[in-house]
Amino acid sequence: MAITVVGSVAYDSIETPAGRKDRCLGGAATYFSLAASFFTDVRVIAVVGEDFGPDQEAVFHARGIDTRGIERAPGKSFFWEGSYLDNLNEAKTHATELNVFASFEPKIPEAYRDSDFLFLANIDPVLQRRVREQMPGVRLVAGDTMNYWIKDHRAALLEVLKGLDILLINDTEARMLADNNNLVQASRAVLALGPRTLVVKHGEYGATAFFSNRSFSPEGEYAEHMFRAPALPLEEVVDPTGAGDSFAGGFFGYLASSAAADDLNPAAFRRAMFYGSVMGSFAVERFGTERLQQLSRKQIDERFILFRELTHLD
Amino acid sequence: MAITVVGSVAYDSIETPAGRKDRCLGGAATYFSLAASFFTDVRVIAVVGEDFGPDQEAVFHARGIDTRGIERAPGKSFFWEGSYLDNLNEAKTHATELNVFASFEPKIPEAYRDSDFLFLANIDPVLQRRVREQMPGVRLVAGDTMNYWIKDHRAALLEVLKGLDILLINDTEARMLADNNNLVQASRAVLALGPRTLVVKHGEYGATAFFSNRSFSPEGEYAEHMFRAPALPLEEVVDPTGAGDSFAGGFFGYLASSAAADDLNPAAFRRAMFYGSVMGSFAVERFGTERLQQLSRKQIDERFILFRELTHLD
């Protein structure tokens, strides 16, 4: 089933111990949609500036991603500059230029309106909510956010959380959102804010899903409340940018795929967690979206098996 | 098969967000042997002072642990004082008093000499080596160490590593020992120093085993090189002290148990990793060794199943 994603399509200048890349194509919606495109149809809502050309659009089209919702505006695209020189787990931001995003008014193309799945990537919660309200008929809504919105735009974010089925954030964000350092207690507090399922990403240590008793369809039964997917210990992390968005794309993409969407049972969520980890592990192997652009579904499924062997007893 | 363990038997004064306990029974050999005692026979080599009485000895005897190798010396037992007020993952040490450990000369009781398994808990590598040399006939030797020995006693530690089959340390220690921040690269460097298997403990995120191609008996074949066991996200961590030693006790105890010892194949190592995580998860539920003293094998096996469900796809 088709996913509509709203979020940033941007340029990133990135410095890591492996080197430096200036103005590579990035943005949460870009990573998400490339990762999800291996599992299902993806439609993007974003705004770009005059610096976004046919070469960039071709990256989306090569993966069959619908770009009719990417609006062109006068000015420059969203730009982010950051480095990971001391710590691959945490970016140091040097510059954030909202540019055309500052006055973005998301519009949903008519052709997107039958999407059953909606992903609200990490942007201003006011925009997330506006998109959510324009798509009341979707079956499953997931979203991401970050420390900045949690800290300084809490009221708007809380409104978004009420309309989410699944929230995907990292450890620090979960603890900050709940104001509680214990992850189990923090997760319970976050689930009380709206989402039926919380996925907490642990970077190089994988991710944990916390399922409330509202996580699955009424027919589904689920006695356990947590599931932990590993990350693959990697020989070299070239560029961590977009790992979390790629996780979200693999996770939500798999849930929306024909293999899972008809019966979103606990087993489907577990496999989705593994596919999330798999896509995150690919994303960091090259700068920017390079690795996701060159990937095949066969390679994804081979790595899925590797992840299973990495953690399974038998 | 029996395990002989050498290490500290000590008193700890501990402060955590859950409260404070003064002078509880602790020490790496204590946690290790209590955890391992659920799987096989355990024999302890240590030195204690005049403050170690029948009540403390009874803790070992209640679990059938052989204490004939615990020497009594004039003076006080090893004492450690620490807190985890800001960070449950890392202790802040307030006092370390070696006391009787300062002049410890480990002696192996005759009755211990037929032990097939030897564990060198975290103590001065000079002592670890002296014990290792007195037990040349053991089948499998595992050991632990810490930042202090890695940094300031490197030459002595490197000698110990040459005689180890399995080294168990945490992330920071592995990176420090190899002088390399990438865990996969660091592990390869550590395996080149002697151990055939390296187990890296990640605290609340579980542990990863790195197997070299010398990890298993010559008959064994093993295509994969890593295995990751989860930790259980816990509602409350009362006292993290001894979690790593309890992991080691569960891990090595299981390998030495009748279920595994006759054929130390990859599947046995995987189950051992899970039992290590299980024992670590129990240890932190109460202050000191309290939880390990009240545990049953049935509870251990129930939690083992919980760990499997936490991470397995099917």
Interface residues (C-beta under 8 A of the other chain):
Chain A: L88 N181 N182 L183 V184 Q185 S187 H202 E204 Y205 G206 T208 E224 M226 F227 R228 A229 P230 P233 L234 E235 E236 V237 A267 R270 R271 F274 R308 E309 L310 T311 H312 L313 D314
Chain B: L88 N181 N182 L183 V184 Q185 S187 H202 E204 Y205 G206 T208 E224 M226 F227 R228 A229 P230 P233 L234 E235 E236 V237 A267 R270 R271 F274 R308 E309 L310 T311 H312 L313 D314
